[in-house]
């Protein structure tokens, strides 16, 4: 069979019937799981933001100290 014939056969196929049983619906438990994950992710991202801010401040301070030390060394050499 060619690719086109396979695509046409798949296009003609009927989709499966919708499953409306109670087991197929997410319900309250599904909502609570998704909501819980959202709350947990909020705190994880907030913590990550704090840690990245600390790292950024430390890197900036280290860079300023290095530039101050290099300018001090170059001023002493001249």
N, C-alpha and C positions, 0 to 999 in steps of 0.2 A: 504494500500500500504506500502511496506517496504521502508526503506531508500534508498536501492540500486535502486529500481524501480523508485522512485522519482528522484534520481540523473540521471538515464538514460533518463527519460522523459525531464528533464531540458537540458540535453546535446543535445537531438535531436531537441529542439526548435530552430527556426531561430531567429537571432537577429533582432531587429526592424530596419527599413530602416533609413538611415542617413537623418537627417533634414538639408537641405541646404538652407533654407530660410534666408533672411537677419536678421531676428530677432534671429536666433540661433547662429549667429557669433558674437564674442566679439567686433571686430572692433576697431575703434579709441577710443571710450569712455572706453572700457575695458582696453586698454593699458594705457590711462591716469589715470584711477583709480589705477591700479597696480603700475604705476610709482610714483604717488603721495604718495601712502602708503609706498613705498620704501624710498622716500625722508624723509617722516615724521619719519619712523623708524630709519633712519640714525641719525637724530638729537636726538631722544629719547635715543638711545643707547649711543650716545656720552655724553649726559647729565648724564645718569645713571653711566657711567664710571667715570666721574668727581666726582659725589657724593660718589661713593664707594671708590674712592681714598682718599677723605677727611675723610670718616669714618675710613678707615684703618690707616691713619696718626694720627688721634685723638686717636684711640685705642692704637696704638704703643706708643704715647707720654704718655698716661695715664698709660700704663704698665711700662714704664721706670720710671715714677714718683713714682709709687707704689713700684717698686723694689729699687729705691734710698732711699725712705723713710724707707723701711724695713731694708735695710742695715745700714742706719743711726741709727735706733732704736736699732738694734742688736749690733752695735759698741758702743753705749752709755751704754748698759746694761752690757757688759763684763767688 
